[in-house]
Amino acid sequence: MLLKEIIDNKLCRFVEGADSWQDAVRISCRALEEAGIVSERYANEIIGSLVENGPYIVVLPGIALPHSSENSPNVFGTAIAFTKLALPVFFDDIGGEKPASVFFTLAATDNALHLKNMRRLFTMLTNEALCADLRDVASEAELSALDAKYENF
């Protein structure tokens, strides 16, 4: 399952909260930065896109998919990171009250692998029970338990 890969690759983080949605985006990129998959500038690239285009990354209630444009010079590999904020952030200053506490941050250089990852992620996100559980998860152990509970994803 995708969650197991995220855990095994040390691409998950659990934090109390963020000072702003911009801070939440930066936090959501840290695991990818630490793994050498993206540069420090990647988060600012995503933030700039959100300022310009609004909170399009909030795809479901409470769930955001931060990402940049194709062929970003700040991306060096393909992966998905998971960040869970105990307290949601709001994107209200750029287009509505869209809260998010679950972040699946995307980075891609390999289109085929990225499409595979996206299919797996969207299959997961079509399961309402799994999405509800993701909004409540508070630790890596709980995320691992979700992987076992929803082993078909």
C-alpha positions as protocol buffer text, in pm:
chain_id: "A"
residue {
  index: 1
  type: MET
  ca { x: 0 y: 0 z: 0 }
}
residue {
  index: 2
  type: LEU
  ca { x: 104 y: 356 z: -59 }
}
residue {
  index: 3
  type: LEU
  ca { x: 94 y: 437 z: 312 }
}
residue {
  index: 4
  type: LYS
  ca { x: 347 y: 161 z: 384 }
}
residue {
  index: 5
  type: GLU
  ca { x: 583 y: 302 z: 122 }
}
residue {
  index: 6
  type: ILE
  ca { x: 551 y: 648 z: 275 }
}
residue {
  index: 7
  type: ILE
  ca { x: 629 y: 509 z: 620 }
}
residue {
  index: 8
  type: ASP
  ca { x: 914 y: 284 z: 499 }
}
residue {
  index: 9
  type: ASN
  ca { x: 1074 y: 576 z: 314 }
}
residue {
  index: 10
  type: LYS
  ca { x: 1046 y: 800 z: 622 }
}
residue {
  index: 11
  type: LEU
  ca { x: 824 y: 1045 z: 436 }
}
residue {
  index: 12
  type: CYS
  ca { x: 563 y: 1101 z: 707 }
}
residue {
  index: 13
  type: ARG
  ca { x: 540 y: 1373 z: 971 }
}
residue {
  index: 14
  type: PHE
  ca { x: 298 y: 1446 z: 1254 }
}
residue {
  index: 15
  type: VAL
  ca { x: 291 y: 1799 z: 1396 }
}
residue {
  index: 16
  type: GLU
  ca { x: 65 y: 1996 z: 1629 }
}
residue {
  index: 17
  type: GLY
  ca { x: -11 y: 2272 z: 1387 }
}
residue {
  index: 18
  type: ALA
  ca { x: 123 y: 2548 z: 1170 }
}
residue {
  index: 19
  type: ASP
  ca { x: 123 y: 2925 z: 1205 }
}
residue {
  index: 20
  type: SER
  ca { x: -35 y: 2968 z: 861 }
}
residue {
  index: 21
  type: TRP
  ca { x: -119 y: 2774 z: 547 }
}
residue {
  index: 22
  type: GLN
  ca { x: 218 y: 2884 z: 409 }
}
residue {
  index: 23
  type: ASP
  ca { x: 390 y: 2732 z: 712 }
}
residue {
  index: 24
  type: ALA
  ca { x: 185 y: 2413 z: 664 }
}
residue {
  index: 25
  type: VAL
  ca { x: 306 y: 2386 z: 303 }
}
residue {
  index: 26
  type: ARG
  ca { x: 667 y: 2431 z: 420 }
}
residue {
  index: 27
  type: ILE
  ca { x: 619 y: 2164 z: 688 }
}
residue {
  index: 28
  type: SER
  ca { x: 462 y: 1929 z: 432 }
}
residue {
  index: 29
  type: CYS
  ca { x: 773 y: 1958 z: 212 }
}
residue {
  index: 30
  type: ARG
  ca { x: 1030 y: 1889 z: 487 }
}
residue {
  index: 31
  type: ALA
  ca { x: 1037 y: 1510 z: 459 }
}
residue {
  index: 32
  type: LEU
  ca { x: 1091 y: 1539 z: 83 }
}
residue {
  index: 33
  type: GLU
  ca { x: 1368 y: 1796 z: 142 }
}
residue {
  index: 34
  type: GLU
  ca { x: 1539 y: 1576 z: 400 }
}
residue {
  index: 35
  type: ALA
  ca { x: 1527 y: 1282 z: 159 }
}
residue {
  index: 36
  type: GLY
  ca { x: 1688 y: 1494 z: -116 }
}
residue {
  index: 37
  type: ILE
  ca { x: 1381 y: 1464 z: -339 }
}
residue {
  index: 38
  type: VAL
  ca { x: 1312 y: 1840 z: -351 }
}
residue {
  index: 39
  type: SER
  ca { x: 1510 y: 2155 z: -279 }
}
residue {
  index: 40
  type: GLU
  ca { x: 1435 y: 2409 z: -7 }
}
residue {
  index: 41
  type: ARG
  ca { x: 1282 y: 2630 z: -277 }
}
residue {
  index: 42
  type: TYR
  ca { x: 1009 y: 2376 z: -360 }
}
residue {
  index: 43
  type: ALA
  ca { x: 776 y: 2494 z: -81 }
}
residue {
  index: 44
  type: ASN
  ca { x: 801 y: 2856 z: -197 }
}
residue {
  index: 45
  type: GLU
  ca { x: 721 y: 2744 z: -552 }
}
residue {
  index: 46
  type: ILE
  ca { x: 401 y: 2577 z: -428 }
}
residue {
  index: 47
  type: ILE
  ca { x: 312 y: 2881 z: -213 }
}
residue {
  index: 48
  type: GLY
  ca { x: 354 y: 3112 z: -513 }
}
residue {
  index: 49
  type: SER
  ca { x: 122 y: 2896 z: -720 }
}
residue {
  index: 50
  type: LEU
  ca { x: -140 y: 2898 z: -443 }
}
residue {
  index: 51
  type: VAL
  ca { x: -124 y: 3276 z: -410 }
}
residue {
  index: 52
  type: GLU
  ca { x: -174 y: 3304 z: -785 }
}
residue {
  index: 53
  type: ASN
  ca { x: -438 y: 3032 z: -831 }
}
residue {
  index: 54
  type: GLY
  ca { x: -612 y: 2990 z: -495 }
}
residue {
  index: 55
  type: PRO
  ca { x: -635 y: 2678 z: -276 }
}
residue {
  index: 56
  type: TYR
  ca { x: -679 y: 2428 z: -559 }
}
residue {
  index: 57
  type: ILE
  ca { x: -471 y: 2176 z: -364 }
}
residue {
  index: 58
  type: VAL
  ca { x: -754 y: 2116 z: -114 }
}
residue {
  index: 59
  type: VAL
  ca { x: -919 y: 1834 z: -307 }
}
residue {
  index: 60
  type: LEU
  ca { x: -1144 y: 1693 z: -34 }
}
residue {
  index: 61
  type: PRO
  ca { x: -1259 y: 1832 z: 300 }
}
residue {
  index: 62
  type: GLY
  ca { x: -948 y: 1845 z: 518 }
}
residue {
  index: 63
  type: ILE
  ca { x: -717 y: 1690 z: 258 }
}
residue {
  index: 64
  type: ALA
  ca { x: -462 y: 1880 z: 49 }
}
residue {
  index: 65
  type: LEU
  ca { x: -225 y: 1768 z: -227 }
}
residue {
  index: 66
  type: PRO
  ca { x: 57 y: 2026 z: -247 }
}
residue {
  index: 67
  type: HIS
  ca { x: 256 y: 2004 z: -571 }
}
residue {
  index: 68
  type: SER
  ca { x: 430 y: 2218 z: -827 }
}
residue {
  index: 69
  type: SER
  ca { x: 419 y: 2240 z: -1202 }
}
residue {
  index: 70
  type: GLU
  ca { x: 565 y: 1975 z: -1427 }
}
residue {
  index: 71
  type: ASN
  ca { x: 943 y: 1991 z: -1483 }
}
residue {
  index: 72
  type: SER
  ca { x: 1011 y: 2195 z: -1171 }
}
residue {
  index: 73
  type: PRO
  ca { x: 1383 y: 2269 z: -1129 }
}
residue {
  index: 74
  type: ASN
  ca { x: 1334 y: 2216 z: -754 }
}
residue {
  index: 75
  type: VAL
  ca { x: 1235 y: 1848 z: -785 }
}
residue {
  index: 76
  type: PHE
  ca { x: 1499 y: 1572 z: -808 }
}
residue {
  index: 77
  type: GLY
  ca { x: 1291 y: 1256 z: -765 }
}
residue {
  index: 78
  type: THR
  ca { x: 941 y: 1108 z: -753 }
}
residue {
  index: 79
  type: ALA
  ca { x: 763 y: 1050 z: -423 }
}
residue {
  index: 80
  type: ILE
  ca { x: 464 y: 1130 z: -205 }
}
residue {
  index: 81
  type: ALA
  ca { x: 506 y: 1253 z: 153 }
}
residue {
  index: 82
  type: PHE
  ca { x: 238 y: 1252 z: 424 }
}
residue {
  index: 83
  type: THR
  ca { x: 198 y: 1524 z: 686 }
}
residue {
  index: 84
  type: LYS
  ca { x: -75 y: 1535 z: 948 }
}
residue {
  index: 85
  type: LEU
  ca { x: -145 y: 1852 z: 1144 }
}
residue {
  index: 86
  type: ALA
  ca { x: -331 y: 1807 z: 1472 }
}
residue {
  index: 87
  type: LEU
  ca { x: -491 y: 2147 z: 1409 }
}
residue {
  index: 88
  type: PRO
  ca { x: -603 y: 2240 z: 1056 }
}
residue {
  index: 89
  type: VAL
  ca { x: -492 y: 2546 z: 865 }
}
residue {
  index: 90
  type: PHE
  ca { x: -726 y: 2763 z: 659 }
}
residue {
  index: 91
  type: PHE
  ca { x: -665 y: 2902 z: 313 }
}
residue {
  index: 92
  type: ASP
  ca { x: -919 y: 3180 z: 367 }
}
residue {
  index: 93
  type: ASP
  ca { x: -695 y: 3466 z: 253 }
}
residue {
  index: 94
  type: ILE
  ca { x: -660 y: 3311 z: -96 }
}
residue {
  index: 95
  type: GLY
  ca { x: -1003 y: 3192 z: -184 }
}
residue {
  index: 96
  type: GLY
  ca { x: -1226 y: 3049 z: 81 }
}
residue {
  index: 97
  type: GLU
  ca { x: -1239 y: 2880 z: 414 }
}
residue {
  index: 98
  type: LYS
  ca { x: -1093 y: 2551 z: 295 }
}
residue {
  index: 99
  type: PRO
  ca { x: -938 y: 2385 z: 601 }
}
residue {
  index: 100
  type: ALA
  ca { x: -674 y: 2113 z: 569 }
}
residue {
  index: 101
  type: SER
  ca { x: -496 y: 1895 z: 821 }
}
residue {
  index: 102
  type: VAL
  ca { x: -389 y: 1605 z: 596 }
}
residue {
  index: 103
  type: PHE
  ca { x: -124 y: 1681 z: 334 }
}
residue {
  index: 104
  type: PHE
  ca { x: -4 y: 1440 z: 67 }
}
residue {
  index: 105
  type: THR
  ca { x: 283 y: 1637 z: -89 }
}
residue {
  index: 106
  type: LEU
  ca { x: 375 y: 1531 z: -441 }
}
residue {
  index: 107
  type: ALA
  ca { x: 706 y: 1551 z: -626 }
}
residue {
  index: 108
  type: ALA
  ca { x: 777 y: 1401 z: -966 }
}
residue {
  index: 109
  type: THR
  ca { x: 1052 y: 1360 z: -1221 }
}
residue {
  index: 110
  type: ASP
  ca { x: 942 y: 1017 z: -1350 }
}
residue {
  index: 111
  type: ASN
  ca { x: 605 y: 1059 z: -1525 }
}
residue {
  index: 112
  type: ALA
  ca { x: 522 y: 688 z: -1533 }
}
residue {
  index: 113
  type: LEU
  ca { x: 591 y: 641 z: -1161 }
}
residue {
  index: 114
  type: HIS
  ca { x: 410 y: 965 z: -1080 }
}
residue {
  index: 115
  type: LEU
  ca { x: 98 y: 850 z: -1267 }
}
residue {
  index: 116
  type: LYS
  ca { x: 111 y: 517 z: -1085 }
}
residue {
  index: 117
  type: ASN
  ca { x: 142 y: 698 z: -751 }
}
residue {
  index: 118
  type: MET
  ca { x: -145 y: 932 z: -840 }
}
residue {
  index: 119
  type: ARG
  ca { x: -373 y: 641 z: -934 }
}
residue {
  index: 120
  type: ARG
  ca { x: -295 y: 473 z: -603 }
}
residue {
  index: 121
  type: LEU
  ca { x: -349 y: 795 z: -409 }
}
residue {
  index: 122
  type: PHE
  ca { x: -679 y: 876 z: -580 }
}
residue {
  index: 123
  type: THR
  ca { x: -801 y: 519 z: -525 }
}
residue {
  index: 124
  type: MET
  ca { x: -729 y: 567 z: -155 }
}
residue {
  index: 125
  type: LEU
  ca { x: -901 y: 905 z: -146 }
}
residue {
  index: 126
  type: THR
  ca { x: -1222 y: 766 z: -298 }
}
residue {
  index: 127
  type: ASN
  ca { x: -1268 y: 556 z: 16 }
}
residue {
  index: 128
  type: GLU
  ca { x: -1464 y: 778 z: 255 }
}
residue {
  index: 129
  type: ALA
  ca { x: -1386 y: 564 z: 560 }
}
residue {
  index: 130
  type: LEU
  ca { x: -1014 y: 579 z: 490 }
}
residue {
  index: 131
  type: CYS
  ca { x: -1030 y: 956 z: 441 }
}
residue {
  index: 132
  type: ALA
  ca { x: -1209 y: 993 z: 775 }
}
residue {
  index: 133
  type: ASP
  ca { x: -943 y: 778 z: 942 }
}
residue {
  index: 134
  type: LEU
  ca { x: -665 y: 985 z: 781 }
}
residue {
  index: 135
  type: ARG
  ca { x: -818 y: 1302 z: 927 }
}
residue {
  index: 136
  type: ASP
  ca { x: -799 y: 1141 z: 1274 }
}
residue {
  index: 137
  type: VAL
  ca { x: -459 y: 969 z: 1258 }
}
residue {
  index: 138
  type: ALA
  ca { x: -208 y: 1109 z: 1510 }
}
residue {
  index: 139
  type: SER
  ca { x: 107 y: 898 z: 1486 }
}
residue {
  index: 140
  type: GLU
  ca { x: 316 y: 680 z: 1258 }
}
residue {
  index: 141
  type: ALA
  ca { x: 190 y: 373 z: 1446 }
}
residue {
  index: 142
  type: GLU
  ca { x: -170 y: 474 z: 1373 }
}
residue {
  index: 143
  type: LEU
  ca { x: -83 y: 537 z: 1008 }
}
residue {
  index: 144
  type: SER
  ca { x: 73 y: 191 z: 992 }
}
residue {
  index: 145
  type: ALA
  ca { x: -244 y: 44 z: 1143 }
}
residue {
  index: 146
  type: LEU
  ca { x: -445 y: 213 z: 866 }
}
residue {
  index: 147
  type: ASP
  ca { x: -217 y: 50 z: 613 }
}
residue {
  index: 148
  type: ALA
  ca { x: -307 y: -290 z: 760 }
}
residue {
  index: 149
  type: LYS
  ca { x: -679 y: -203 z: 792 }
}
residue {
  index: 150
  type: TYR
  ca { x: -705 y: -92 z: 429 }
}
residue {
  index: 151
  type: GLU
  ca { x: -460 y: -338 z: 280 }
}
residue {
  index: 152
  type: ASN
  ca { x: -633 y: -338 z: -60 }
}
residue {
  index: 153
  type: PHE
  ca { x: -503 y: 9 z: -132 }
}
